[in-house]
């Protein structure tokens, strides 16, 4: 059985050998690879205060993400998506009737 490297599609050579196993924090490039999105998307989400929670860490103030917070954010997105959560699926709810309004004329 072979193990698939989660960063194998990332072109940056320094990311190819890294793994998230045993790591508590990820940078922007690593988080983008972890989520399967572009780093630019992460920057836009951060600017709009959307997406997974992040913070600045270190003397240079690098944007950092906690792996456990990323996993929690992913689970939250799954629960909020009607395709993953049958309770939110509009097809599974009973149709609503409109209230009777008097005719205007």
MIDOSE-1310 file (N, C-alpha, C; in nm, 2 decimals, decimal comma, always signed):
residues 105
xxxx	+0,08/-0,12/+0,00/+0,00/+0,00/+0,00/+0,09/+0,12/+0,00; +0,07/+0,21/-0,09/+0,15/+0,34/-0,10/+0,08/+0,45/-0,03; +0,15/+0,54/+0,02/+0,10/+0,66/+0,09/+0,11/+0,78/+0,00; +0,00/+0,85/-0,02/-0,01/+0,97/-0,11/+0,03/+1,09/-0,03
xxxx	+0,13/+1,16/-0,08/+0,18/+1,28/-0,02/+0,08/+1,39/-0,05; +0,02/+1,46/+0,06/-0,08/+1,56/+0,03/-0,02/+1,69/-0,04; +0,11/+1,70/-0,04/+0,17/+1,82/-0,11/+0,23/+1,78/-0,24; +0,20/+1,67/-0,30/+0,27/+1,62/-0,42/+0,24/+1,71/-0,54
xxxx	+0,12/+1,78/-0,54/+0,08/+1,86/-0,65/+0,14/+2,00/-0,64; +0,20/+2,04/-0,53/+0,25/+2,17/-0,51/+0,38/+2,18/-0,58; +0,40/+2,29/-0,65/+0,53/+2,30/-0,73/+0,65/+2,35/-0,65; +0,63/+2,41/-0,53/+0,74/+2,46/-0,45/+0,82/+2,34/-0,40
xxxx	+0,95/+2,33/-0,42/+1,02/+2,21/-0,38/+1,03/+2,19/-0,23; +1,02/+2,30/-0,16/+1,03/+2,29/-0,01/+0,90/+2,23/+0,05; +0,79/+2,23/-0,03/+0,67/+2,17/+0,03/+0,66/+2,02/-0,01; +0,73/+1,98/-0,10/+0,71/+1,84/-0,15/+0,75/+1,74/-0,04
xxxx	+0,85/+1,77/+0,04/+0,89/+1,67/+0,14/+0,82/+1,69/+0,28; +0,74/+1,80/+0,29/+0,68/+1,82/+0,42/+0,55/+1,74/+0,44; +0,52/+1,72/+0,56/+0,39/+1,64/+0,59/+0,33/+1,71/+0,70; +0,19/+1,70/+0,71/+0,12/+1,76/+0,82/+0,11/+1,67/+0,94
xxxx	+0,16/+1,55/+0,93/+0,15/+1,46/+1,04/+0,24/+1,51/+1,15; +0,19/+1,52/+1,27/+0,26/+1,56/+1,39/+0,29/+1,71/+1,39; +0,23/+1,79/+1,30/+0,25/+1,94/+1,30/+0,12/+2,00/+1,35; +0,14/+2,10/+1,44/+0,02/+2,17/+1,49/-0,01/+2,30/+1,41
xxxx	+0,09/+2,35/+1,34/+0,07/+2,48/+1,27/+0,11/+2,46/+1,12; +0,04/+2,54/+1,04/+0,07/+2,54/+0,89/+0,08/+2,68/+0,85; +0,17/+2,71/+0,75/+0,17/+2,84/+0,69/+0,07/+2,85/+0,58; +0,07/+2,96/+0,50/-0,03/+2,98/+0,40/-0,02/+2,88/+0,29
xxxx	+0,10/+2,85/+0,24/+0,12/+2,76/+0,13/+0,08/+2,62/+0,17; +0,12/+2,58/+0,29/+0,08/+2,44/+0,34/-0,07/+2,43/+0,36; -0,13/+2,53/+0,41/-0,27/+2,53/+0,44/-0,35/+2,52/+0,31; -0,30/+2,60/+0,21/-0,37/+2,59/+0,08/-0,36/+2,45/+0,02
xxxx	-0,24/+2,39/+0,03/-0,23/+2,25/-0,02/-0,31/+2,16/+0,06; -0,32/+2,18/+0,19/-0,40/+2,09/+0,28/-0,55/+2,10/+0,24; -0,60/+2,22/+0,21/-0,74/+2,24/+0,17/-0,77/+2,22/+0,02; -0,66/+2,21/-0,06/-0,68/+2,19/-0,20/-0,72/+2,32/-0,27
xxxx	-0,68/+2,43/-0,22/-0,72/+2,56/-0,28/-0,59/+2,64/-0,31; -0,60/+2,75/-0,37/-0,48/+2,83/-0,40/-0,45/+2,92/-0,28; -0,32/+2,96/-0,26/-0,29/+3,05/-0,15/-0,36/+3,19/-0,17; -0,38/+3,23/-0,29/-0,45/+3,35/-0,32/-0,59/+3,35/-0,26
xxxx	-0,66/+3,24/-0,27/-0,79/+3,22/-0,21/-0,79/+3,24/-0,06; -0,69/+3,18/+0,00/-0,67/+3,20/+0,15/-0,65/+3,35/+0,18; -0,57/+3,42/+0,11/-0,55/+3,56/+0,13/-0,68/+3,64/+0,12; -0,76/+3,61/+0,01/-0,89/+3,68/-0,01/-0,98/+3,65/+0,11
xxxx	-0,99/+3,52/+0,15/-1,08/+3,48/+0,26/-1,03/+3,56/+0,39; -0,90/+3,56/+0,41/-0,85/+3,63/+0,53/-0,89/+3,78/+0,53; -0,87/+3,84/+0,41/-0,90/+3,98/+0,40/-1,05/+4,01/+0,42; -1,14/+3,92/+0,38/-1,28/+3,93/+0,40/-1,33/+3,87/+0,53
xxxx	-1,24/+3,82/+0,61/-1,27/+3,76/+0,74/-1,36/+3,64/+0,72; -1,33/+3,56/+0,62/-1,40/+3,43/+0,58/-1,30/+3,32/+0,60; -1,35/+3,20/+0,57/-1,25/+3,09/+0,57/-1,21/+3,04/+0,71; -1,11/+2,96/+0,71/-1,07/+2,90/+0,84/-1,00/+3,01/+0,93
xxxx	-1,00/+2,99/+1,06/-0,94/+3,09/+1,15/-0,79/+3,09/+1,14; -0,73/+3,21/+1,14/-0,59/+3,22/+1,13/-0,54/+3,33/+1,22; -0,41/+3,33/+1,24/-0,35/+3,44/+1,32/-0,20/+3,46/+1,28; -0,14/+3,56/+1,33/+0,00/+3,59/+1,30/+0,08/+3,54/+1,41
xxxx	+0,20/+3,48/+1,38/+0,28/+3,43/+1,48/+0,43/+3,45/+1,44; +0,51/+3,48/+1,54/+0,65/+3,50/+1,52/+0,69/+3,65/+1,51; +0,82/+3,67/+1,50/+0,87/+3,81/+1,49/+0,83/+3,87/+1,36; +0,82/+3,79/+1,25/+0,78/+3,85/+1,12/+0,63/+3,85/+1,10
xxxx	+0,55/+3,80/+1,20/+0,41/+3,80/+1,19/+0,35/+3,72/+1,07; +0,41/+3,60/+1,05/+0,36/+3,51/+0,95/+0,22/+3,46/+0,98; +0,14/+3,46/+0,88/+0,00/+3,41/+0,89/+0,01/+3,26/+0,91; -0,06/+3,21/+1,01/-0,05/+3,07/+1,06/-0,19/+3,02/+1,08
xxxx	-0,20/+2,89/+1,06/-0,33/+2,81/+1,08/-0,30/+2,69/+1,16; -0,39/+2,67/+1,26/-0,38/+2,54/+1,34/-0,45/+2,43/+1,26; -0,38/+2,31/+1,26/-0,43/+2,20/+1,19/-0,57/+2,16/+1,25; -0,58/+2,16/+1,38/-0,71/+2,11/+1,44/-0,82/+2,21/+1,41
xxxx	-0,78/+2,34/+1,40/-0,89/+2,44/+1,36/-0,93/+2,43/+1,22; -0,83/+2,39/+1,13/-0,87/+2,36/+0,99/-0,96/+2,24/+0,98; -0,93/+2,14/+1,06/-1,02/+2,02/+1,05/-1,16/+2,05/+1,11; -1,17/+2,13/+1,21/-1,30/+2,18/+1,27/-1,37/+2,26/+1,17
xxxx	-1,30/+2,35/+1,10/-1,36/+2,44/+1,00/-1,42/+2,36/+0,88; -1,35/+2,25/+0,84/-1,39/+2,17/+0,73/-1,52/+2,09/+0,78; -1,52/+2,04/+0,90/-1,64/+1,97/+0,95/-1,76/+2,07/+0,96; -1,74/+2,19/+1,00/-1,84/+2,30/+1,00/-1,90/+2,32/+0,86
xxxx	-1,81/+2,33/+0,76/-1,85/+2,35/+0,62/-1,94/+2,24/+0,58; -1,90/+2,11/+0,61/-1,98/+2,00/+0,57/-2,12/+2,00/+0,64; -2,13/+2,04/+0,76/-2,26/+2,05/+0,83/-2,35/+2,16/+0,77; -2,28/+2,27/+0,72/-2,36/+2,38/+0,67/-2,40/+2,36/+0,52
xxxx	-2,35/+2,26/+0,46/-2,38/+2,23/+0,32/-2,50/+2,14/+0,31; -2,60/+2,18/+0,23/-2,72/+2,10/+0,22/-2,70/+1,97/+0,15; -2,60/+1,95/+0,07/-2,57/+1,83/+0,01/-2,52/+1,72/+0,11; -2,45/+1,77/+0,21/-2,39/+1,68/+0,31/-2,48/+1,66/+0,43
xxxx	-2,58/+1,75/+0,45/-2,66/+1,75/+0,57/-2,81/+1,74/+0,52; -2,87/+1,62/+0,54/-3,01/+1,60/+0,49/-3,11/+1,70/+0,56; -3,08/+1,74/+0,68/-3,17/+1,84/+0,75/-3,18/+1,97/+0,68; -3,08/+2,01/+0,60/-3,07/+2,14/+0,53/-3,12/+2,12/+0,39
xxxx	-3,14/+2,00/+0,34/-3,18/+1,98/+0,20/-3,32/+2,03/+0,18; -3,34/+2,12/+0,09/-3,48/+2,17/+0,07/-3,57/+2,07/+0,01; -3,52/+1,97/-0,06/-3,60/+1,87/-0,12/-3,66/+1,78/-0,01; -3,59/+1,76/+0,10/-3,64/+1,67/+0,21/-3,74/+1,74/+0,30
xxxx	-3,77/+1,87/+0,28/-3,86/+1,93/+0,37/-4,00/+1,94/+0,30; -4,10/+1,94/+0,38/-4,24/+1,95/+0,33/-4,26/+2,09/+0,26; -4,34/+2,09/+0,16/-4,36/+2,22/+0,09/-4,44/+2,31/+0,18; -4,41/+2,44/+0,17/-4,48/+2,54/+0,25/-4,60/+2,60/+0,17
xxxx	-4,71/+2,62/+0,24/-4,82/+2,68/+0,18/-4,82/+2,83/+0,20; -4,86/+2,91/+0,10/-4,86/+3,05/+0,12/-4,99/+3,09/+0,20; -4,98/+3,19/+0,28/-5,09/+3,24/+0,35/-5,19/+3,30/+0,25; -5,32/+3,28/+0,28/-5,43/+3,34/+0,20/-5,43/+3,49/+0,22
xxxx	-5,41/+3,56/+0,11/-5,42/+3,71/+0,11/-5,55/+3,75/+0,04; -5,61/+3,86/+0,09/-5,73/+3,91/+0,03/-5,69/+3,97/-0,11; -5,78/+3,95/-0,20/-5,76/+4,00/-0,34/-5,76/+4,15/-0,34; -5,67/+4,21/-0,41/-5,67/+4,36/-0,42/-5,72/+4,39/-0,56
x	-5,79/+4,50/-0,57/-5,84/+4,52/-0,70/-5,89/+4,65/-0,72
